[in-house]
Amino acid sequence: MKDVMLKKQGGTFLINDTDLATFYISELISEETKMMQEAGESFLANEIENRLEFMETKEAIAITPDLIKKCGELGFLGLEVSEKYGGIDLSFKDVLHFSVTISKGYSFTGALGVQTSIGIAPVYLYGSDYLKEKYLSKMISGELLSAFALTEPNAGSDANAGKTKAIIDNNGNYIINGQKAWISNAGIADMFIVFAKIENDKNLSAFVIEKDFGGITIGPEEKKMGLFGWSTCQVFFENVKVPKEQLLGERNKGLKIALNTLNTGRIKLGASCIGVGKKAINHAVNYAKQREQFGKAISNFGAIQDKIGRMEAYVFANESTVFRLGNDIDLLRKELQNQGEPFSKAKINSLKEFSIESAIVKVYGSEIQDHIVDQAVQIYGGMGFSAESPVEGLYRGVRISRIYEGTNEINRLVIIKEFVKKGMKGELDIFSLFTQISSELTKVTEPYSEETITQYEQFVQNLKSLSILVSGTCLQRFMTQLEDEQEISMHISDLLINLYVIESTLLRIKKLKAESLLNEDIHFPLLKSISFDIYTKVSNTITELIGAFDSKKEASAILLAKDKFLKIPHYNIKEERRKVAKHIIDKVTI
Ligand SMILES: Cc1cc2nc3c(=O)[nH]c(=O)nc-3n(C[C@H](O)[C@H](O)[C@H](O)COP(=O)(O)OP(=O)(O)OC[C@H]3O[C@@H](n4cnc5c(N)ncnc54)[C@H](O)[C@@H]3O)c2cc1C
């Protein structure tokens, strides 16, 4: 793959412009996918929301297998899988549309996601024909439930440090011993994707292990902060006899399988943050319209409108990034297939290519989701702290999103690691751009245009120049060691996150215009709101970076870049957020 010039390449948003023709926006959803979403909505309404209190108790775990089977009957489990195995072969972006819908099912969504994203997906993408024939159709019907067993008590973020061991017996089969922690769906699973080291290997291998092989014990349900209706337990393996055909992928390649599986999971998590965010906003606005204080509904107060305006802009921005990325992965996968790669390899390679962007949507989605749900609780006031309000469970439940699928610290490290790798290999030509932009630092900056979209194109170009100068300065100073200078590298990751988010939002606005779907009264205030937010975040990041260098050399180079490029078109941001808030307040019916 590396020798061929690809049209779609990960990380290039930093240095290139994106062709609007290949940019996808969620508004262009197909009728077929909309029908799938409606089926998802109706499943949630009939099976989850009408008994939500029960579904958020431990007792609900017992009925989860039947509910997953129902999802199988409705086709929800095989969205990404070919018809050969009983799936319906949707594109990745269409699967993401469904993830947005189904994310609103609290604990049940977690259980469903384990079955599809980290159960079916690795078997489909990495399994031998034997494993695919043996398991896929039964997993897709919900007859066989799966769990993903990577984490161990002493090996979390450093998953490759796991001690679970596979010994090869005289017949070439495996005997597995070890312990796994925090395994979702463990209490209901019939089979496990287990990561263990074969003999004295340095790296993990992956296995598909059925509970019926014997020697597997499931620990009690963990006492969690939230999502009580979703099983999470330890799993113990004692002399488990595993036939050699159960090896998933190649020996020693388990960590790659795990990380790539998590890449898909990260993007779906970003998508689910859209659904949860919309749900929280809906609850909060609904409540704010009904709750009266000082003689009027609290939705009339500026402080409440400011929160709602920000929350809505966050969801809009998140949605712009998730669907951009989903479509880019589809396009690259198709391109690689056209070059002769089989489907699985093309999908794996396209996910890998976009690992910077996958980490970005996971970090951004989970952090704005936390903010949104927190503000929803705040809008509910005392009732937000009550277990009887719908936002209390959301508040506790979403906290896990910043921890699993790679903690947000680890995802920020993924961003920087890939960035350094691509920069050093010349795949991202940071250094020539760095030299070029540095040489233009003394030139007079063009004033912002009077036209809104052009203004923000200039704003984004300025942020690109700033990001290239700042990351280039840090890269020059630390080279391959940049990743280890975590206080600095985390900020570089934040610059890339903010750039990807604002560029995706602007591209969405431009695409809406190109498709004659632009409503300036709402879309421009959304663009201005999110741009202002990004501006303040980048200001903060740059200030932190300046403060993190002793040497005047880097600190003054960054300060110079900031003075030149960190500028935003001036609008009354308070009014723009109010416009967004009022639009949402009018839209939500009590
Ligand atoms: C509800 C729930 C469900 C889960 N489901 C599953 C599942 O189905 N399957 C599975 O295998 N696992 C699962 N996990 C485990 C989850 O993936 C891990 O908790 C996660 O990867 C973090 O590992 P850890 O808890 O050991 O934290 P640690 O790795 O100990 O991290 C602790 C802190 O240190 C930070 N840190 C760690 N390393 C670095 C570093 N190099 N640089 C900077 N900071 C660092 C982390 O970001 C974090 O803030 C689940 C966890 C929970 C809570």
The ligand as a Tripos MOL2 file, in Angstrom:
@<TRIPOS>MOLECULE
LIG
   53    58     1     0     0
SMALL
NO_CHARGES

@<TRIPOS>ATOM
      1 C1        -16.8400   -0.3590   32.0380 C.3       1 LIG1
      2 C2        -15.5880   -0.8490   31.3820 C.ar      1 LIG1
      3 C3        -15.6680   -1.7080   30.3170 C.ar      1 LIG1
      4 C4        -14.5220   -2.2030   29.7230 C.ar      1 LIG1
      5 N1        -14.6210   -3.1460   28.7120 N.ar      1 LIG1
      6 C5        -13.4960   -3.7690   28.2740 C.ar      1 LIG1
      7 C6        -13.6000   -4.8960   27.3720 C.ar      1 LIG1
      8 O1        -14.6820   -5.2880   26.9370 O.2       1 LIG1
      9 N2        -12.4580   -5.5220   27.0130 N.ar      1 LIG1
     10 C7        -11.2340   -5.1260   27.4580 C.ar      1 LIG1
     11 O2        -10.2400   -5.7590   27.0930 O.2       1 LIG1
     12 N3        -11.0970   -4.0690   28.3120 N.ar      1 LIG1
     13 C8        -12.1980   -3.3940   28.7380 C.ar      1 LIG1
     14 N4        -12.0900   -2.3400   29.6170 N.ar      1 LIG1
     15 C9        -10.7760   -1.9180   30.0670 C.3       1 LIG1
     16 C10       -10.3570   -0.5780   29.4930 C.3       1 LIG1
     17 O3        -10.0650   -0.7260   28.1310 O.3       1 LIG1
     18 C11        -9.1720   -0.0910   30.3260 C.3       1 LIG1
     19 O4         -9.7130    0.3070   31.5790 O.3       1 LIG1
     20 C12        -8.4270    1.0420   29.6760 C.3       1 LIG1
     21 O5         -7.7390    0.5910   28.5330 O.3       1 LIG1
     22 C13        -7.4230    1.6980   30.6180 C.3       1 LIG1
     23 O6         -6.6200    0.7480   31.2380 O.3       1 LIG1
     24 P1         -6.4650    0.7800   32.8380 P.3       1 LIG1
     25 O7         -7.8170    0.8170   33.4240 O.co2     1 LIG1
     26 O8         -5.5860   -0.3440   33.2320 O.co2     1 LIG1
     27 O9         -5.7690    2.1440   33.1390 O.3       1 LIG1
     28 P2         -4.2120    2.4270   33.1400 P.3       1 LIG1
     29 O10        -3.6010    1.9320   31.8850 O.co2     1 LIG1
     30 O11        -3.6360    1.9710   34.4230 O.co2     1 LIG1
     31 O12        -4.2020    4.0040   33.1000 O.3       1 LIG1
     32 C14        -4.3780    4.8130   34.2690 C.3       1 LIG1
     33 C15        -4.1230    6.2740   33.8670 C.3       1 LIG1
     34 O13        -2.7700    6.3980   33.3870 O.3       1 LIG1
     35 C16        -2.7700    6.9530   32.0890 C.3       1 LIG1
     36 N5         -1.6770    6.3510   31.3150 N.ar      1 LIG1
     37 C17        -1.4130    5.0510   31.1190 C.ar      1 LIG1
     38 N6         -0.3460    4.9020   30.3180 N.ar      1 LIG1
     39 C18         0.0800    6.1330   30.0030 C.ar      1 LIG1
     40 C19         1.1290    6.6560   29.2030 C.ar      1 LIG1
     41 N7          1.9660    5.8820   28.5180 N.pl3     1 LIG1
     42 N8          1.2710    7.9920   29.1220 N.ar      1 LIG1
     43 C20         0.4200    8.8280   29.7600 C.ar      1 LIG1
     44 N9         -0.6010    8.4000   30.5200 N.ar      1 LIG1
     45 C21        -0.7680    7.0700   30.6400 C.ar      1 LIG1
     46 C22        -4.1310    6.6030   31.4970 C.3       1 LIG1
     47 O14        -4.4850    7.4820   30.4530 O.3       1 LIG1
     48 C23        -5.0220    6.7450   32.7190 C.3       1 LIG1
     49 O15        -5.3560    8.0900   32.9200 O.3       1 LIG1
     50 C24       -13.2400   -1.7900   30.1830 C.ar      1 LIG1
     51 C25       -13.1580   -0.8840   31.2410 C.ar      1 LIG1
     52 C26       -14.3050   -0.4200   31.8510 C.ar      1 LIG1
     53 C27       -14.1760    0.5130   33.0220 C.3       1 LIG1
@<TRIPOS>BOND
     1     1     2 1
     2     2     3 ar
     3     2    52 ar
     4     3     4 ar
     5     4     5 ar
     6     4    50 ar
     7     5     6 ar
     8     6     7 ar
     9     6    13 1
    10     7     8 2
    11     7     9 ar
    12     9    10 ar
    13    10    11 2
    14    10    12 ar
    15    12    13 ar
    16    13    14 ar
    17    14    15 1
    18    14    50 ar
    19    15    16 1
    20    16    17 1
    21    16    18 1
    22    18    19 1
    23    18    20 1
    24    20    21 1
    25    20    22 1
    26    22    23 1
    27    23    24 1
    28    24    25 2
    29    24    26 1
    30    24    27 1
    31    27    28 1
    32    28    29 2
    33    28    30 1
    34    28    31 1
    35    31    32 1
    36    32    33 1
    37    33    34 1
    38    33    48 1
    39    34    35 1
    40    35    36 1
    41    35    46 1
    42    36    37 ar
    43    36    45 ar
    44    37    38 ar
    45    38    39 ar
    46    39    40 ar
    47    39    45 ar
    48    40    41 1
    49    40    42 ar
    50    42    43 ar
    51    43    44 ar
    52    44    45 ar
    53    46    47 1
    54    46    48 1
    55    48    49 1
    56    50    51 ar
    57    51    52 ar
    58    52    53 1
@<TRIPOS>SUBSTRUCTURE
     1 LIG1         1 GROUP 0 **** ****
